[in-house]
């Protein structure tokens, strides 16, 4: 086992911790870890990301549902179109270069993170998860899930809060359920185009599941507004790091 592979496996715990605490960000970590640390080609890393993030999110959704951190209507509406969107988006991954894919990934993260930081209050101010609006937003997030190999949590949590007026902790639990379902749709499409290193993928998944339990405990004890701000800054910083690596041409560099 290479040094890079060992480090990437250790970081798998952090993936689960982030997902459990913030309801997203797991794929934001997973894809860069697979590409930059483990040295896995981006297209294959996209599919592997879906297995790890989707499986971990399923456990997290169940834990949050038991605690009441869940919004059933929003979850069903987002997932209804999100799964189909993820399947369709998965076929777009191979139409662009690895550098373009990572560049789009970083740009989207930056915009989303800034939106979260600027969100000053969790009050609903009249917003609610209206039928057609939530279906449309779910579809858009689903397409991006399949295309970029992201679970979509760093998009879903802000979308649930900004457009549906859902509190942070309920958005976290709902996001994890939507991520799990969207990941299934995206993975079905990806597996028609790439083959995976299943032993490595499942090793990542098991370690991430341990991290998820710790993240759930953190989410249960930290105020919702603090979680939202932390989520935003986390996404912005990682977006700048990935964008910088792409800009200097380190898109395929790995630790050996």
C-alpha positions as CSV (number, residue, x, y, z in Angstrom):
1,X,0.0,0.0,0.0
2,X,1.4,3.4,-1.0
3,X,1.7,6.3,1.4
4,X,-1.0,8.2,-0.5
5,X,-3.4,5.3,-0.2
6,X,-2.8,4.9,3.5
7,X,-3.4,8.7,4.1
8,X,-6.6,8.6,2.0
9,X,-8.0,5.7,4.0
10,X,-7.3,7.6,7.2
11,X,-9.1,10.6,5.8
12,X,-12.2,8.5,5.1
13,X,-13.2,8.9,8.7
14,X,-13.2,12.7,8.2
15,X,-15.6,12.2,5.3
16,X,-18.2,10.5,7.5
17,X,-17.6,13.1,10.3
18,X,-18.3,16.0,7.9
19,X,-21.4,14.3,6.5
20,X,-22.8,13.5,9.9
21,X,-22.2,17.0,11.3
22,X,-23.1,19.2,8.3
23,X,-25.4,17.1,6.1
24,X,-23.0,17.5,3.2
25,X,-19.4,18.1,2.4
26,X,-18.5,14.4,2.3
27,X,-18.2,14.3,-1.5
28,X,-16.4,17.7,-1.4
29,X,-13.7,15.8,0.5
30,X,-14.1,12.4,-1.1
31,X,-13.4,13.4,-4.7
32,X,-10.3,15.4,-4.0
33,X,-9.0,12.7,-1.7
34,X,-9.4,10.0,-4.4
35,X,-7.9,12.2,-7.1
36,X,-5.1,14.1,-5.3
37,X,-4.1,11.8,-2.5
38,X,-4.9,8.2,-3.8
39,X,-4.1,9.1,-7.4
40,X,-7.3,7.7,-8.9
41,X,-8.5,9.0,-12.3
42,X,-11.2,11.6,-11.9
43,X,-13.9,9.7,-13.8
44,X,-13.4,6.6,-11.7
45,X,-13.2,8.7,-8.5
46,X,-16.6,10.2,-9.4
47,X,-18.2,6.8,-9.3
48,X,-16.3,5.7,-6.2
49,X,-17.4,8.9,-4.4
50,X,-21.0,8.0,-5.0
51,X,-20.7,4.6,-3.3
52,X,-18.9,6.0,-0.2
53,X,-21.0,9.2,0.2
54,X,-24.3,7.5,-0.6
55,X,-23.8,4.6,1.7
56,X,-22.6,6.8,4.6
57,X,-25.5,9.2,4.1
58,X,-28.0,6.4,4.3
59,X,-26.8,5.7,7.9
60,X,-26.7,9.4,8.8
61,X,-30.3,9.9,7.5
62,X,-31.6,7.1,9.7
63,X,-29.8,8.5,12.7
64,X,-31.2,12.0,12.1
65,X,-34.7,10.8,11.4
66,X,-34.8,9.1,14.8
67,X,-33.9,12.4,16.4
68,X,-36.6,14.3,14.5
69,X,-34.1,16.2,12.4
70,X,-36.0,15.6,9.2
71,X,-38.4,17.3,6.7
72,X,-40.4,14.5,5.0
73,X,-42.1,16.6,2.3
74,X,-38.9,18.3,1.1
75,X,-37.0,15.0,1.1
76,X,-39.6,13.3,-1.1
77,X,-39.8,16.2,-3.5
78,X,-36.1,16.8,-3.9
79,X,-35.5,13.1,-4.4
80,X,-38.4,12.5,-6.8
81,X,-36.6,14.5,-9.5
82,X,-33.1,14.3,-8.1
83,X,-32.6,10.6,-8.8
84,X,-33.6,10.9,-12.4
85,X,-31.4,14.0,-12.7
86,X,-28.4,12.2,-11.2
87,X,-28.8,9.4,-13.7
88,X,-28.9,11.8,-16.6
89,X,-26.0,13.9,-15.3
90,X,-23.8,10.9,-15.0
91,X,-23.5,10.7,-18.7
92,X,-22.1,14.2,-18.9
93,X,-19.0,13.5,-16.8
94,X,-17.1,11.9,-19.7
95,X,-17.8,14.7,-22.1
96,X,-15.3,17.1,-20.4
97,X,-11.7,16.9,-19.4
98,X,-10.5,16.2,-15.9
99,X,-9.3,19.7,-15.4
100,X,-12.6,21.3,-16.5
101,X,-14.5,18.9,-14.2
102,X,-12.5,19.8,-11.2
103,X,-12.6,23.5,-12.1
104,X,-16.4,23.5,-12.3
105,X,-16.5,21.6,-9.0
106,X,-14.5,24.3,-7.3
107,X,-16.5,27.2,-8.8
108,X,-19.8,25.7,-7.7
109,X,-18.5,25.1,-4.2
110,X,-17.3,28.7,-3.9
111,X,-20.7,30.2,-4.9
112,X,-22.6,27.8,-2.5
113,X,-20.3,28.4,0.4
114,X,-20.6,32.2,0.1
115,X,-24.3,31.9,0.0
116,X,-24.3,30.0,3.3
117,X,-22.0,32.5,5.0
118,X,-24.2,35.4,4.0
119,X,-27.4,33.7,5.3
120,X,-27.9,35.7,8.5
121,X,-30.9,34.0,10.0
122,X,-32.6,30.7,10.1
123,X,-36.1,32.3,10.3
124,X,-38.4,31.1,7.6
125,X,-39.6,34.6,6.6
126,X,-42.5,33.1,4.7
127,X,-40.6,30.6,2.6
128,X,-41.8,27.0,2.3
129,X,-41.1,23.9,0.2
130,X,-43.6,24.5,-2.6
131,X,-44.3,21.6,-4.8
132,X,-43.0,22.7,-8.2
133,X,-40.1,24.8,-6.8
134,X,-38.7,21.9,-4.8
135,X,-39.1,19.5,-7.7
136,X,-37.2,21.9,-10.0
137,X,-34.4,22.5,-7.5
138,X,-34.2,18.8,-6.8
139,X,-33.7,18.1,-10.5
140,X,-30.9,20.6,-10.8
141,X,-29.1,19.3,-7.8
142,X,-29.6,15.8,-9.1
143,X,-28.0,16.6,-12.5
144,X,-25.0,18.1,-10.7
145,X,-24.8,15.1,-8.5
146,X,-24.4,12.7,-11.4
147,X,-22.1,15.1,-13.4
148,X,-19.6,16.0,-10.7
149,X,-19.8,12.9,-8.5
150,X,-21.0,14.8,-5.5
151,X,-23.7,13.7,-3.1
152,X,-25.0,17.2,-3.4
153,X,-25.1,18.0,0.3
154,X,-23.2,21.2,-0.1
155,X,-25.9,22.2,-2.5
156,X,-28.9,20.5,-0.9
157,X,-28.5,22.0,2.6
158,X,-28.3,25.6,1.3
159,X,-31.2,24.9,-1.1
160,X,-33.4,23.6,1.7
161,X,-32.6,26.5,3.9
162,X,-32.5,29.3,1.3
163,X,-35.5,28.2,-0.9
164,X,-37.6,26.1,1.4
165,X,-37.1,27.9,4.7
166,X,-36.1,24.7,6.6
167,X,-34.0,24.9,9.8
168,X,-30.4,23.8,9.6
169,X,-30.7,20.6,11.6
170,X,-33.8,19.4,9.7
171,X,-32.0,20.3,6.5
172,X,-29.0,18.2,7.6
173,X,-31.1,15.1,8.1
174,X,-33.2,15.6,5.0
175,X,-30.0,16.3,2.9
176,X,-28.5,13.0,3.9
177,X,-31.6,11.0,2.7
178,X,-31.6,12.9,-0.6
179,X,-27.9,12.4,-1.0
180,X,-28.3,8.6,-0.6
181,X,-31.1,8.4,-3.1
182,X,-29.4,10.7,-5.7
183,X,-26.2,8.7,-5.4
184,X,-28.0,5.6,-6.4
185,X,-29.3,7.2,-9.6
186,X,-25.8,8.7,-10.4
187,X,-24.0,5.4,-9.7
188,X,-26.3,3.4,-12.0
189,X,-25.3,5.7,-14.8
190,X,-21.6,5.8,-13.9
191,X,-21.2,2.0,-13.7
192,X,-22.2,1.7,-17.3
193,X,-19.0,3.7,-18.2
194,X,-16.3,2.9,-15.6
195,X,-15.2,0.0,-13.5
196,X,-14.3,0.4,-9.8
197,X,-11.8,-0.8,-7.3
198,X,-14.5,-2.4,-5.1
199,X,-12.2,-3.5,-2.2
200,X,-10.8,0.0,-1.9
201,X,-14.2,1.6,-2.2
202,X,-15.7,-0.6,0.5
203,X,-12.7,0.1,2.8
204,X,-13.4,3.8,2.4
205,X,-17.1,3.2,3.1
206,X,-16.5,1.3,6.3
207,X,-14.2,3.9,7.7
208,X,-16.6,6.7,6.7
209,X,-19.4,5.0,8.5
210,X,-17.4,5.2,11.8
211,X,-16.9,8.9,11.2
212,X,-20.6,9.4,10.5
213,X,-21.5,8.3,14.1
214,X,-19.1,10.9,15.5
215,X,-20.5,13.6,13.2
216,X,-24.0,12.8,14.3
217,X,-23.1,13.5,17.9
218,X,-21.5,16.8,16.9
219,X,-24.6,17.9,15.0
220,X,-26.8,17.1,18.0
221,X,-24.8,19.3,20.3
222,X,-23.9,22.4,18.2
223,X,-26.5,25.2,17.5
224,X,-27.9,25.2,14.0
225,X,-26.7,28.7,13.0
226,X,-23.1,27.7,14.0
227,X,-23.4,24.6,11.9
228,X,-24.5,26.7,8.9
229,X,-21.7,29.2,9.2
230,X,-19.1,26.4,9.7
231,X,-20.4,24.6,6.6
232,X,-20.1,27.7,4.5
233,X,-16.6,28.5,5.5
234,X,-15.6,24.9,5.1
235,X,-16.9,24.8,1.5
236,X,-15.2,28.1,0.6
237,X,-11.8,27.2,1.9
238,X,-11.8,23.8,0.1
239,X,-13.1,25.4,-3.1
240,X,-10.1,27.8,-3.1
241,X,-7.7,24.9,-2.4
242,X,-9.0,22.8,-5.3
243,X,-9.2,25.8,-7.6
244,X,-5.6,26.6,-6.8
245,X,-4.5,23.1,-7.5
246,X,-6.3,23.1,-10.9
247,X,-4.9,26.5,-11.8
248,X,-1.3,25.4,-11.3
249,X,-1.8,22.2,-13.2
250,X,-1.8,19.7,-10.2
251,X,-5.0,18.0,-11.2
252,X,-3.4,14.6,-11.4
253,X,-0.8,14.9,-8.7
254,X,-0.9,12.3,-5.9
255,X,1.1,11.5,-2.8
256,X,3.3,8.5,-3.3
